[in-house]
C-alpha cells in the first residue's frame, strides 16, 4: 500500500475517469443501441474502432499484469506472453473471410463449418459462455490488484469495484459503448505504458545494471533469448500456446470480425494489431526487468510480482503522475473486461438461451435482456475469481486447459474440408474433459507442469488427435454452403 496521503488523489482521479467513461459510453451510443444493435453496435465499425478495441483488449490484464510480472521474475521472459498474443491475432487473418456471412457469434460460425448442425452451435454456445466467464475472472483479478496496491483494501472489495467500473457503461450503451470507450482507453494505455517504459531503463541505472542485478540474484539466464534459460523452454511453449489458443478460441476476437464494416477493415485491423503487439511485448518485459532492478536496489519487497507495474508507476514517475498513470493500468483491465462481458451476453442470449428454452428474444427486448444477462454473467465470473488469484497462473492453468479444444475445433472446421461435426465435438469434448481433470487433480497439475510446462500442450494434442480420428471414421459432410447458411439463420430465428 502507498502512503495514505496519496490514496485520495488516486481514488478521486479514478472516479473522475470512470464518470468520463460512462459519459463517453452514453453519448456515443445514444439512439444507436436499440434492439440487437445493443449487442453489435450496428455491425458497421471502421478500422480505427476495430484496431483500438483489439489493441486495448490485448494490452490488457495478461500484458499489464502477467507479462510485466514475468519480466520482473524472469527478465526477457516478460515478452513471451506478447509473442503468443501477437501470433494469435495475426492468425485471425485466416478467419476474416467469414465476415461476409453476417454471423453474430462464434457458435454460428462453428455451426456453418460443420454442416449447419444445430448441436454444434449448442455445444459451442455453452463453451463460449464458459470461456468468457473465465476471461472475465482474469480481468477482475488484474484490476483488483491495482486497487489493492493503492488502497490496501480487501481483495474481494477491490474485485467488486473493478467489475462495477466497466459494467456501468456496458450496461448503459452496449457494444458501441464498449468499442468507443476502448478507443479512449487504448490511447490512455499506450501513453501511460510508453512513459513508464521510456523512464524505466534510465531509472534502473541502465541496461548493464539490470543485467548485473539479475546475475547477482542468480538469474543470469533471464537476460538471454526470451529468458528461456531462466523461465524454461516447456513453460514458455505452454504459455505461448495457451495464449495463442486463447485468442483463437475466445469469442471476443471473432466479434471484431462480425461487427467490422467489411472483410478489408477486419484484415487491416488484425494485421496492424498483431504487428504492434509483437513489438509491445518487449515494452512489458523492459518494465518488469526495470521494476526488479529498482526494487532490489531500494530493498523493496513486493507482496506479489503482479504489482510490478503499480510499483513502477508510483516509484519511477513520482506520486502524482504515477498515480494518474495507474489509471492506464486499470484501463487495460477494464478494456479487456468490457469486451468479454458484451461477447458473453451476446452468446448467452443468441445461443445458450434459445438452446435451453427453445425460444428466441424479440428484437425490441434485446436491451432489457442484455442488461439482465450482464448482471448474471459478471456475478458468475466474480465467484470464479475467488478460486484463482495469480494472473499468469490463471492463464496457464484455466485458459490453457479449457480453450485448446474449442480452438482446435475452429481450426479444423476452417482449414480441413474432411472435418465432420462428430470430429468437431470430439475435439471440444476430449480437450474439455482433460482440462477439467487437470484443474481438479493436483497430482496431474504437478506432473504436467513439471514435464510439459502447463496444460495447453497436452490439451491441444489430445483435442487434435480425437478430432482428426473421429472425423476420419465418420461420413464426410456433403451439405452445400447454401444449406449450411439456411440452417444457421433458421436456428437464429428459432425455426430449426
JOGIMO-V548094 format. One record per residue. SS is DSSP state (a for helix, b for strand, c for the rest). OMEGA is omega in degrees with one decimal (999 if undefined). D_LAST is the distance of its C-alpha to the last C-alpha in Angstrom with 1 decimal. Layout:
ss->SS omega->OMEGA d_last->D_LAST
ss->SS omega->OMEGA d_last->D_LAST
This chain:
ss->c omega->178.9 d_last->56.3
ss->c omega->174.3 d_last->58.2
ss->c omega->-174.2 d_last->61.3
ss->a omega->-176.7 d_last->60.4
ss->a omega->179.8 d_last->62.0
ss->a omega->-177.6 d_last->59.3
ss->a omega->179.0 d_last->56.3
ss->a omega->178.8 d_last->56.4
ss->a omega->-179.6 d_last->56.3
ss->a omega->-177.3 d_last->53.1
ss->a omega->179.0 d_last->51.5
ss->a omega->178.6 d_last->52.5
ss->a omega->-179.8 d_last->51.3
ss->a omega->179.8 d_last->48.0
ss->a omega->178.1 d_last->47.4
ss->a omega->179.5 d_last->48.4
ss->a omega->179.2 d_last->46.0
ss->a omega->177.3 d_last->43.1
ss->a omega->178.2 d_last->44.0
ss->a omega->178.5 d_last->44.1
ss->a omega->178.2 d_last->40.6
ss->a omega->178.5 d_last->39.3
ss->a omega->179.3 d_last->41.0
ss->a omega->180.0 d_last->39.7
ss->a omega->179.4 d_last->36.1
ss->a omega->-175.3 d_last->36.5
ss->a omega->-175.7 d_last->38.4
ss->a omega->-174.7 d_last->36.2
ss->a omega->-179.0 d_last->33.0
ss->c omega->177.4 d_last->34.5
ss->c omega->-176.3 d_last->32.3
ss->c omega->-176.7 d_last->29.9
ss->c omega->177.3 d_last->27.6
ss->c omega->176.3 d_last->25.9
ss->c omega->-178.0 d_last->22.1
ss->c omega->176.0 d_last->20.1
ss->a omega->176.7 d_last->23.4
ss->a omega->-177.0 d_last->24.6
ss->a omega->-174.4 d_last->22.4
ss->a omega->-178.3 d_last->23.0
ss->c omega->-178.7 d_last->26.4
ss->c omega->177.4 d_last->25.4
ss->c omega->-179.8 d_last->24.4
ss->c omega->-174.4 d_last->27.7
ss->b omega->-178.7 d_last->30.2
ss->c omega->-174.9 d_last->33.3
ss->a omega->-174.0 d_last->35.0
ss->a omega->-178.2 d_last->37.3
ss->a omega->178.9 d_last->34.7
ss->a omega->179.0 d_last->32.4
ss->a omega->-177.8 d_last->35.6
ss->a omega->-178.1 d_last->36.9
ss->a omega->174.3 d_last->33.8
ss->a omega->-178.5 d_last->33.5
ss->a omega->-178.6 d_last->37.2
ss->a omega->179.3 d_last->37.4
ss->a omega->-176.0 d_last->34.7
ss->a omega->172.3 d_last->36.2
ss->c omega->-173.4 d_last->39.8
ss->c omega->-174.9 d_last->38.6
ss->a omega->-178.7 d_last->39.3
ss->a omega->-179.1 d_last->39.4
ss->a omega->-174.4 d_last->41.9
ss->a omega->178.7 d_last->44.0
ss->a omega->-171.5 d_last->44.3
ss->a omega->-176.7 d_last->43.4
ss->a omega->178.5 d_last->44.9
ss->a omega->175.2 d_last->48.0
ss->a omega->177.1 d_last->48.4
ss->a omega->176.5 d_last->48.3
ss->a omega->178.1 d_last->50.9
ss->a omega->-176.3 d_last->53.0
ss->a omega->-169.1 d_last->53.0
ss->a omega->173.0 d_last->52.9
ss->a omega->-176.3 d_last->53.9
ss->a omega->173.0 d_last->52.0
ss->a omega->176.2 d_last->49.3
ss->a omega->179.7 d_last->48.1
ss->a omega->-175.9 d_last->46.6
ss->a omega->179.5 d_last->44.4
ss->a omega->-179.8 d_last->41.5
ss->a omega->176.9 d_last->41.6
ss->a omega->177.8 d_last->41.7
ss->a omega->-179.4 d_last->38.4
ss->a omega->-177.2 d_last->36.9
ss->a omega->178.4 d_last->38.2
ss->a omega->176.7 d_last->37.1
ss->a omega->179.2 d_last->33.6
ss->a omega->178.3 d_last->33.4
ss->a omega->178.5 d_last->34.8
ss->a omega->177.4 d_last->32.3
ss->a omega->177.1 d_last->29.5
ss->a omega->178.3 d_last->30.8
ss->a omega->-173.6 d_last->28.9
ss->c omega->-172.2 d_last->25.6
ss->a omega->179.8 d_last->26.5
ss->a omega->-178.4 d_last->25.3
ss->a omega->-178.1 d_last->21.7
ss->a omega->-175.9 d_last->22.6
ss->a omega->178.7 d_last->22.1
ss->a omega->177.8 d_last->18.3
ss->c omega->173.4 d_last->18.2
ss->c omega->177.5 d_last->16.2
ss->c omega->175.9 d_last->17.2
ss->c omega->177.9 d_last->16.9
ss->a omega->178.5 d_last->17.9
ss->a omega->176.2 d_last->14.8
ss->a omega->177.8 d_last->12.9
ss->a omega->179.2 d_last->16.0
ss->a omega->178.5 d_last->15.9
ss->a omega->179.0 d_last->12.3
ss->a omega->-179.2 d_last->13.7
ss->a omega->-173.0 d_last->16.8
ss->c omega->170.0 d_last->15.4
ss->c omega->-179.6 d_last->13.5
ss->c omega->-177.7 d_last->10.2
ss->c omega->-177.0 d_last->9.8
ss->a omega->-179.0 d_last->7.7
ss->a omega->177.2 d_last->10.8
ss->a omega->178.4 d_last->13.0
ss->a omega->-178.2 d_last->11.5
ss->a omega->179.9 d_last->12.0
ss->a omega->-179.4 d_last->15.4
ss->a omega->178.9 d_last->16.5
ss->a omega->177.8 d_last->15.6
ss->a omega->-179.9 d_last->17.9
ss->a omega->179.9 d_last->20.5
ss->a omega->179.3 d_last->20.6
ss->a omega->177.6 d_last->21.3
ss->a omega->-178.7 d_last->24.0
ss->a omega->178.9 d_last->25.5
ss->a omega->176.7 d_last->25.8
ss->a omega->177.8 d_last->27.6
ss->a omega->-179.4 d_last->29.8
ss->a omega->178.4 d_last->30.8
ss->a omega->176.7 d_last->31.4
ss->a omega->178.7 d_last->33.7
ss->a omega->-179.0 d_last->35.6
ss->a omega->176.2 d_last->36.2
ss->a omega->177.7 d_last->37.4
ss->a omega->-177.7 d_last->39.8
ss->a omega->-178.9 d_last->41.2
ss->a omega->-178.7 d_last->41.7
ss->a omega->-179.8 d_last->43.3
ss->a omega->175.3 d_last->45.8
ss->a omega->-178.3 d_last->47.1
ss->a omega->-179.5 d_last->47.6
ss->a omega->-179.6 d_last->49.2
ss->a omega->-176.7 d_last->51.6
ss->a omega->-169.4 d_last->52.7
ss->a omega->-176.0 d_last->52.9
ss->c omega->-179.6 d_last->53.3
ss->c omega->178.2 d_last->50.8
ss->c omega->-175.2 d_last->48.9
ss->a omega->-179.4 d_last->46.0
ss->a omega->178.4 d_last->43.4
ss->a omega->179.5 d_last->44.7
ss->a omega->178.5 d_last->44.4
ss->a omega->178.8 d_last->40.7
ss->a omega->179.3 d_last->40.0
ss->a omega->-179.3 d_last->41.9
ss->a omega->-176.6 d_last->40.1
ss->a omega->177.9 d_last->36.6
ss->a omega->-176.8 d_last->37.7
ss->a omega->-179.8 d_last->39.2
ss->a omega->-178.1 d_last->36.0
ss->a omega->-174.3 d_last->33.7
ss->a omega->-177.3 d_last->35.4
ss->a omega->172.1 d_last->34.8
ss->a omega->179.5 d_last->31.2
ss->a omega->-175.8 d_last->30.8
ss->a omega->-168.8 d_last->32.5
ss->a omega->178.3 d_last->31.2
ss->a omega->-171.0 d_last->28.0
ss->a omega->-179.6 d_last->27.4
ss->a omega->175.8 d_last->30.0
ss->a omega->179.2 d_last->32.6
ss->a omega->-174.1 d_last->31.8
ss->a omega->179.5 d_last->32.4
ss->a omega->176.4 d_last->35.5
ss->a omega->174.7 d_last->37.1
ss->a omega->179.6 d_last->36.3
ss->a omega->177.7 d_last->38.4
ss->a omega->-177.6 d_last->41.2
ss->a omega->177.5 d_last->41.1
ss->a omega->178.3 d_last->41.0
ss->a omega->178.5 d_last->44.3
ss->a omega->-179.6 d_last->45.7
ss->a omega->-176.6 d_last->44.7
ss->a omega->-179.6 d_last->46.2
ss->a omega->-177.8 d_last->49.4
ss->a omega->-179.7 d_last->49.8
ss->a omega->-179.1 d_last->49.2
ss->a omega->178.8 d_last->51.3
ss->a omega->179.4 d_last->54.2
ss->a omega->-179.0 d_last->54.3
ss->a omega->180.0 d_last->54.0
ss->a omega->-178.8 d_last->56.8
ss->a omega->-169.0 d_last->59.0
ss->a omega->-174.7 d_last->58.0
ss->a omega->176.0 d_last->60.1
ss->a omega->-179.7 d_last->63.3
ss->a omega->179.9 d_last->62.9
ss->c omega->178.3 d_last->62.7
ss->c omega->179.5 d_last->65.9
ss->c omega->-176.1 d_last->64.5
ss->a omega->-179.6 d_last->62.5
ss->a omega->179.1 d_last->65.4
ss->a omega->176.3 d_last->65.7
ss->a omega->179.7 d_last->62.0
ss->a omega->-179.6 d_last->62.5
ss->a omega->-179.9 d_last->65.6
ss->a omega->178.3 d_last->64.0
ss->a omega->179.5 d_last->61.2
ss->a omega->179.1 d_last->63.8
ss->a omega->179.7 d_last->66.0
ss->c omega->-179.8 d_last->63.1
ss->c omega->-179.0 d_last->62.7
ss->c omega->-178.4 d_last->59.7
ss->a omega->-179.6 d_last->61.0
ss->a omega->-178.8 d_last->57.9
ss->a omega->-176.6 d_last->56.0
ss->a omega->177.9 d_last->57.5
ss->c omega->-177.2 d_last->56.5
ss->a omega->-178.2 d_last->53.5
ss->a omega->177.8 d_last->50.5
ss->a omega->-172.3 d_last->52.7
ss->a omega->-179.3 d_last->51.5
ss->a omega->178.4 d_last->54.8
ss->a omega->-174.1 d_last->54.4
ss->a omega->-178.1 d_last->50.6
ss->c omega->-176.4 d_last->50.1
ss->a omega->-178.3 d_last->48.3
ss->a omega->174.1 d_last->45.5
ss->a omega->178.6 d_last->44.8
ss->a omega->178.5 d_last->44.6
ss->a omega->-179.7 d_last->42.2
ss->a omega->-180.0 d_last->40.0
ss->a omega->177.9 d_last->40.1
ss->a omega->-177.0 d_last->39.3
ss->a omega->179.5 d_last->36.4
ss->a omega->177.2 d_last->34.9
ss->a omega->180.0 d_last->35.2
ss->a omega->179.0 d_last->33.9
ss->a omega->176.4 d_last->30.8
ss->a omega->177.8 d_last->30.5
ss->a omega->-176.7 d_last->30.1
ss->a omega->-174.8 d_last->27.7
ss->c omega->-178.7 d_last->25.5
ss->c omega->-177.0 d_last->25.6
ss->a omega->-176.4 d_last->22.9
ss->a omega->-176.1 d_last->25.7
ss->a omega->174.3 d_last->27.0
ss->a omega->-179.8 d_last->23.6
ss->a omega->178.2 d_last->23.4
ss->a omega->176.6 d_last->26.7
ss->a omega->-175.4 d_last->25.1
ss->a omega->-175.4 d_last->22.1
ss->a omega->177.2 d_last->24.6
ss->b omega->-176.9 d_last->27.5
ss->c omega->178.6 d_last->28.5
ss->c omega->-178.2 d_last->28.0
ss->a omega->-178.9 d_last->28.2
ss->a omega->178.0 d_last->32.0
ss->a omega->-179.9 d_last->32.2
ss->a omega->-178.6 d_last->30.1
ss->a omega->180.0 d_last->32.3
ss->a omega->-178.3 d_last->35.5
ss->a omega->-179.9 d_last->34.6
ss->a omega->179.7 d_last->33.7
ss->a omega->-179.3 d_last->36.7
ss->a omega->-179.4 d_last->39.1
ss->a omega->-179.5 d_last->37.8
ss->a omega->178.4 d_last->38.0
ss->a omega->179.1 d_last->41.6
ss->a omega->-178.4 d_last->42.6
ss->a omega->178.7 d_last->41.2
ss->a omega->-179.5 d_last->43.3
ss->a omega->179.1 d_last->46.5
ss->a omega->-178.5 d_last->45.6
ss->a omega->179.9 d_last->45.4
ss->a omega->175.8 d_last->49.1
ss->a omega->-179.6 d_last->49.7
ss->a omega->178.7 d_last->48.1
ss->a omega->-179.8 d_last->50.3
ss->a omega->179.3 d_last->53.4
ss->a omega->179.7 d_last->52.8
ss->a omega->179.4 d_last->52.4
ss->a omega->-179.9 d_last->55.4
ss->a omega->178.2 d_last->57.5
ss->a omega->179.0 d_last->56.5
ss->a omega->-178.3 d_last->57.7
ss->a omega->-178.8 d_last->61.0
ss->a omega->179.7 d_last->61.7
ss->a omega->178.9 d_last->60.9
ss->a omega->-178.7 d_last->63.1
ss->a omega->-177.7 d_last->66.0
ss->a omega->179.4 d_last->65.8
ss->c omega->-179.9 d_last->65.4
ss->c omega->176.1 d_last->62.1
ss->c omega->179.3 d_last->59.7
ss->c omega->178.8 d_last->56.0
ss->c omega->177.2 d_last->54.3
ss->c omega->177.5 d_last->51.3
ss->a omega->175.0 d_last->51.0
ss->a omega->179.1 d_last->47.8
ss->a omega->-173.9 d_last->50.4
ss->a omega->179.0 d_last->51.9
ss->a omega->179.6 d_last->50.4
ss->a omega->179.6 d_last->51.5
ss->a omega->-179.7 d_last->54.9
ss->a omega->-177.8 d_last->55.3
ss->a omega->-174.7 d_last->54.3
ss->a omega->-179.1 d_last->56.9
ss->a omega->-178.6 d_last->59.6
ss->c omega->-173.7 d_last->59.7
ss->c omega->-178.7 d_last->59.1
ss->c omega->-171.4 d_last->60.9
ss->a omega->-173.6 d_last->59.7
ss->a omega->178.6 d_last->58.9
ss->a omega->-178.7 d_last->57.1
ss->a omega->-179.6 d_last->55.7
ss->a omega->177.1 d_last->54.2
ss->a omega->-179.6 d_last->52.6
ss->a omega->170.2 d_last->51.1
ss->a omega->176.7 d_last->49.7
ss->a omega->176.2 d_last->47.2
ss->a omega->177.9 d_last->46.2
ss->a omega->177.1 d_last->45.2
ss->a omega->175.9 d_last->43.3
ss->a omega->-179.8 d_last->41.6
ss->a omega->179.9 d_last->40.4
ss->a omega->-178.5 d_last->38.7
ss->a omega->-179.0 d_last->37.3
ss->a omega->173.7 d_last->35.9
ss->a omega->-177.3 d_last->34.1
ss->a omega->-177.4 d_last->33.0
ss->a omega->179.6 d_last->31.6
ss->a omega->179.1 d_last->29.4
ss->a omega->178.9 d_last->27.9
ss->a omega->-178.0 d_last->27.5
ss->a omega->176.5 d_last->25.5
ss->a omega->179.9 d_last->23.3
ss->a omega->-178.0 d_last->22.8
ss->a omega->175.3 d_last->21.8
ss->a omega->179.2 d_last->19.4
ss->a omega->-179.2 d_last->17.6
ss->a omega->-175.0 d_last->18.0
ss->a omega->-175.4 d_last->16.4
ss->a omega->-179.0 d_last->13.6
ss->a omega->-174.4 d_last->12.6
ss->a omega->-178.1 d_last->14.5
ss->a omega->177.8 d_last->14.4
ss->a omega->-179.4 d_last->10.6
ss->a omega->-177.3 d_last->10.6
ss->a omega->-173.2 d_last->13.6
ss->a omega->-174.9 d_last->13.2
ss->c omega->-179.2 d_last->9.6
ss->c omega->174.0 d_last->10.8
ss->c omega->-178.0 d_last->11.4
ss->c omega->177.5 d_last->15.0
ss->c omega->-177.2 d_last->16.7
ss->a omega->-176.1 d_last->18.3
ss->a omega->-177.7 d_last->21.8
ss->a omega->-176.5 d_last->21.2
ss->a omega->-179.8 d_last->20.6
ss->a omega->-178.8 d_last->24.3
ss->a omega->-179.1 d_last->24.9
ss->a omega->179.2 d_last->22.2
ss->a omega->-179.3 d_last->23.1
ss->a omega->175.7 d_last->26.6
ss->a omega->-179.8 d_last->25.8
ss->a omega->178.9 d_last->23.7
ss->a omega->179.9 d_last->26.7
ss->a omega->-179.8 d_last->29.1
ss->a omega->-177.1 d_last->27.1
ss->a omega->-179.0 d_last->26.5
ss->a omega->177.9 d_last->30.2
ss->a omega->178.2 d_last->31.4
ss->a omega->179.9 d_last->29.7
ss->a omega->178.7 d_last->31.0
ss->a omega->179.4 d_last->34.5
ss->a omega->179.7 d_last->34.6
ss->a omega->-178.2 d_last->34.0
ss->a omega->179.9 d_last->36.8
ss->c omega->-176.7 d_last->39.2
ss->c omega->-177.1 d_last->38.9
ss->c omega->-172.9 d_last->39.6
ss->c omega->-177.2 d_last->42.0
ss->c omega->-171.1 d_last->43.1
ss->a omega->-177.5 d_last->41.0
ss->a omega->175.8 d_last->41.5
ss->a omega->178.4 d_last->41.3
ss->a omega->-178.8 d_last->38.0
ss->a omega->-176.9 d_last->36.6
ss->a omega->-175.4 d_last->38.1
ss->a omega->-174.4 d_last->37.1
ss->a omega->-180.0 d_last->33.8
ss->a omega->-177.6 d_last->32.3
ss->a omega->-178.7 d_last->33.8
ss->a omega->-172.5 d_last->32.4
ss->a omega->-174.3 d_last->28.8
ss->c omega->-177.1 d_last->27.8
ss->a omega->-179.6 d_last->28.9
ss->a omega->178.7 d_last->26.0
ss->a omega->-179.1 d_last->23.4
ss->a omega->178.2 d_last->25.7
ss->a omega->177.9 d_last->26.2
ss->a omega->-179.3 d_last->22.5
ss->a omega->176.9 d_last->22.2
ss->a omega->180.0 d_last->25.5
ss->a omega->-178.9 d_last->24.4
ss->a omega->-177.4 d_last->21.2
ss->a omega->-168.7 d_last->23.2
ss->a omega->-174.0 d_last->26.4
ss->c omega->-176.6 d_last->25.9
ss->c omega->-179.0 d_last->24.1
ss->c omega->-179.5 d_last->24.6
ss->c omega->179.2 d_last->22.6
ss->c omega->-179.5 d_last->19.8
ss->a omega->176.0 d_last->16.9
ss->a omega->178.1 d_last->19.1
ss->a omega->177.5 d_last->22.0
ss->a omega->178.2 d_last->20.2
ss->a omega->178.0 d_last->19.4
ss->a omega->178.3 d_last->23.0
ss->a omega->179.2 d_last->24.4
ss->a omega->-175.6 d_last->22.8
ss->a omega->-177.9 d_last->23.6
ss->a omega->179.2 d_last->27.2
ss->a omega->-178.9 d_last->28.0
ss->a omega->178.0 d_last->26.9
ss->a omega->177.1 d_last->28.7
ss->a omega->-178.3 d_last->31.8
ss->a omega->179.2 d_last->31.6
ss->a omega->177.4 d_last->31.4
ss->a omega->179.2 d_last->34.3
ss->a omega->-177.6 d_last->36.2
ss->a omega->-176.4 d_last->35.8
ss->a omega->-176.0 d_last->36.8
ss->c omega->179.1 d_last->39.7
ss->a omega->178.7 d_last->42.8
ss->a omega->178.1 d_last->44.4
ss->a omega->178.1 d_last->41.5
ss->a omega->-178.5 d_last->41.6
ss->a omega->-178.5 d_last->45.3
ss->a omega->179.9 d_last->45.2
ss->a omega->178.9 d_last->42.4
ss->a omega->-178.3 d_last->44.1
ss->a omega->-174.9 d_last->47.4
ss->a omega->-170.5 d_last->46.3
ss->a omega->174.5 d_last->43.3
ss->c omega->-178.5 d_last->43.6
ss->c omega->-172.6 d_last->40.3
ss->a omega->-171.8 d_last->36.9
ss->a omega->-176.9 d_last->35.2
ss->a omega->179.7 d_last->37.1
ss->a omega->-179.7 d_last->36.3
ss->a omega->179.1 d_last->32.7
ss->a omega->-178.9 d_last->32.1
ss->a omega->-179.6 d_last->33.9
ss->a omega->-179.8 d_last->32.1
ss->a omega->-178.5 d_last->28.6
ss->a omega->179.8 d_last->29.6
ss->a omega->-178.7 d_last->31.2
ss->a omega->-179.5 d_last->28.3
ss->a omega->-179.5 d_last->25.7
ss->a omega->-176.8 d_last->27.9
ss->a omega->-178.8 d_last->29.0
ss->a omega->178.0 d_last->25.6
ss->a omega->-177.4 d_last->24.3
ss->a omega->-178.0 d_last->27.4
ss->a omega->176.5 d_last->27.1
ss->c omega->-175.0 d_last->23.4
ss->c omega->177.8 d_last->22.4
ss->c omega->-179.4 d_last->22.1
ss->c omega->-178.3 d_last->18.8
ss->c omega->-179.8 d_last->19.0
ss->c omega->-179.4 d_last->15.8
ss->c omega->178.9 d_last->17.0
ss->a omega->-179.8 d_last->16.7
ss->a omega->179.9 d_last->15.1
ss->a omega->179.0 d_last->12.3
ss->a omega->-179.6 d_last->11.8
ss->a omega->178.5 d_last->11.9
ss->a omega->179.0 d_last->9.4
ss->a omega->-178.4 d_last->6.8
ss->a omega->-176.4 d_last->8.5
ss->a omega->173.7 d_last->8.7
ss->a omega->178.6 d_last->5.3
ss->a omega->178.3 d_last->4.8
ss->a omega->-179.8 d_last->8.2
ss->c omega->-179.6 d_last->7.9
ss->c omega->-177.1 d_last->5.8
ss->c omega->-177.0 d_last->3.8
ss->c omega->999 d_last->0.0
